[in-house]
Amino acid sequence: MDMFLPSVPVIAHELGGNAGADPGAAQLAITTYLLGLAIGQFLWGPVSDRYGRKPVLLAGMALFLVSSVCGAAAGSIESLVLLRFAQGLGMSSGPVIARSIVRDLYAREQAAHLLARMMAVFGVIPVLAPLIGGQAIALSGWPAVFWVYTAVALALLAAVGFGMGETAPAERPSIAPGRIAANYALLFGDSRFRAALATMVCAQMGVIAFVSSSALAMVQALSLTPTAFSVLFAAVMLGQIVGGLLGARLVSRLGSARRVRFGAALVAIGGFMLAVLALAGAPHWSAVVLPMVIYLFGCSFMIPNATAAALSPFPQMAGSASSLLGAIPFGLGALLSAGLAAAFDGSTRPMALAIGAFGLCAFLSEKFYFRKSVHG
């Protein structure tokens, strides 16, 4: 998704036709990608519980490969929007199965440690991807981004096919719709899962608001080039890398609950700063970048530990639990992305106010819900 962001204004201009004057039309390609991520994660998790992690991941990567090749040849925004949905559907197998593998192998504190390390490593991708996307566009236009996706898909298929073993438990549950619905009902019926999910979702929605809207907001409102935006987006993601590395080191010193509490406070502070500066009309890119570094730093403490808290009680349905942890924020994120596209007014205000509101919600959810579930 991050590699695609610099191409949004370019696609709006080149494929928009009469809609070229409305950049929000191209942003729908982000909305449908998020929708594909959400729907896919509902499916891949329970299927991987039944048939194993590896074959399901291979199927998802194959879909990602085909949709990437077709995306490079898209001739209209409408076709690109549909192909981005297919890309999201395929790529959604990655995060849901990655979380499931962690739960297959590790318990709560060990899982939190590994998830924090993974978040730090994943943070490298948002740093590099927009830079690669910006350079690809500069060299060969927006279709080059999809050819990079194609190369990545081929590399992932090879890595999974030749380098990954199976980790799913020997006991494989049924994937009958009734059984899947019963598993989801069991998860939602557990206050520990609900509290962790609610706290995570609030923080993640702020991240999705930034990722889905920052290209248009910063390029148009702050008059940045796609390359300059890519560099600043990468700088924001450094907060996630540093926080993930530091969070992994502090696992043995601080309990998961304290790390979630610390992260929630930082998320609220970063979101508040961003909203206030946007309302004040601050014209400089630092008014977006610095608050978002704080926000992402807090997320890197908060999200891995809340994820481990949500997954640990359910070893036999790790795939289903992981599906919900991914599907719900991305499903809501698709709606949020569409809403922010409609609300875009040429400034950073709609994006900033949304992030500020979700940062506050994450703080309140941790304080009044997650904290009680941990101690209760």
PEURHU-V130448 format. One line per field, one symbol per residue. ss: DSSP state (@ for helix, = for strand, . for the rest). phi: phi as a letter, one per 20 degrees, with the letter a starting at -180 (. if undefined). psi: psi as a letter, one per 30 degrees, with the letter a starting at -180 (. if undefined). Layout:
ss: ???
phi: ???
psi: ???
This chain:
ss: .@@@@..@@@@@@@@.@@@@@..@@@@@@@@@@@@@@@@@@@@@@@@@@@@.@@@@@@@@@@@@@@@@@@@@....@@@@@@@@@@@@@@@@@@@@@@@@@@@@@..@@@@@@@@@@@@@@@@@@@@@@@@@@@@@@@@@..@@@@@@@@@@@@@@@@@@@@@.............@@@@@@@@@@@@..@@@@@@@@@@@@@@@@@@@@@@@@@@@@@@@....@@@@@@@@@@@@@@@@@@@@@@@@......@@@@@@@@@@@@@@@@@@@@@@@@......@@@@@@@@@@@@@@@@@@@@@@@@@@@..@@@@@@@@@@@@@@@@@@@@@@@@@@@@@.....@@@@@@@@@@@@@@@@@@@@@@@@@@@.
phi: .fffgfegfffgfedflfeffdffffffffgfffffffffffeffffffedoffffffffffffffffffffdfdbfffffffffffffffffffffgfffgfgdcegfffffffffffffffffffeffffffffffecnfgfffffgfffffffgffffdcdeecfgffdffdggffffffffffffeffffffffffggffffffgfffdffffefefdlefgffggfffffffffffffffffffegfedfgffffffffffffffffgfffffffmgeefffdffffffffffffeeffffffffegfcfecfffffgffeffffffffffffffffegcncefgfffffffffffffffffdcfffffee
psi: eeffeffeeeeeeeffbfgffjffeffffeeeeeeeeeeefeeeeeefeefleeeeeeeeeeeeeefeeeefgkgleeeeeeeeeeeeeefffdeeeeeeeeeefladeeeeeeeeeeeeeffeefeeeeeeeeeeeeegleffefeeeeeeeeeeeeeeeffklkfklejjllgkeeeeeeeeeeeffkfeeeeeeeeeeeeeeeeeeeeffeeeeeeeeghlleeeeeeeeeeeffeeeeeeeeeefgefekleeeeeeeeeeeeeeeeeeeeeeeefgkfkfffeeeefeeeeeeefeeeeeeeeeeeefiefheeeeeeefeeeeeeeeeeeeeeeeefkgglfeeeeeeeeeeeeeeeeeeefeeeeeef.
